[in-house]
Amino acid sequence: MASTTNKSKNIKYNVYLYYAVFLLVAVLLSMIVFYHFNTANKVSLNACSSVLKYGDKNSDVQLLQKQLNLHKSDIGGTLNVDGDYGYLTQAAVKNYQNDHKIPVTGIVDWNTWRILLNTTTCVVKV
């Protein structure tokens, strides 16, 4: 009888052990997924300090174009992400500013970045 009780305890112990391992794996997978989706849309610069205007050509303009493309309906189409702040990028910025009640200047200042990046602090870092 003692051996049956020990087997029963071992089976219960194994079930709890498997359950604990399952929970640990589930938590770790959740953390990985959360981290991935939480960092996927963050940008690698303090964008609010970068003022962009017509004629600029750099990686900050590429970031701007990518962000504007996330708001296709606000800008009336999709921009080519080439890092060149040309006529089409300026028109997209003006459309975005108009739709979001920002002064329509075509210049991307801290206020435009703040609304475009959907942040209240305007400090963006990875």
Number of C-alpha atoms within 10 A of each C-alpha: 6 7 8 9 10 11 12 12 12 12 12 12 12 12 12 12 12 12 12 12 12 12 12 12 12 12 12 12 12 12 11 12 11 12 11 11 10 10 11 10 11 12 14 11 14 14 22 19 12 14 15 22 18 17 11 14 15 13 13 19 24 18 18 22 22 17 18 23 19 12 15 14 13 18 22 13 12 17 18 12 18 15 18 19 23 15 12 16 24 19 16 23 26 21 19 24 23 16 13 14 9 14 12 16 13 21 16 24 16 18 15 22 22 18 15 19 20 10 11 9 8 18 15 15 11 10
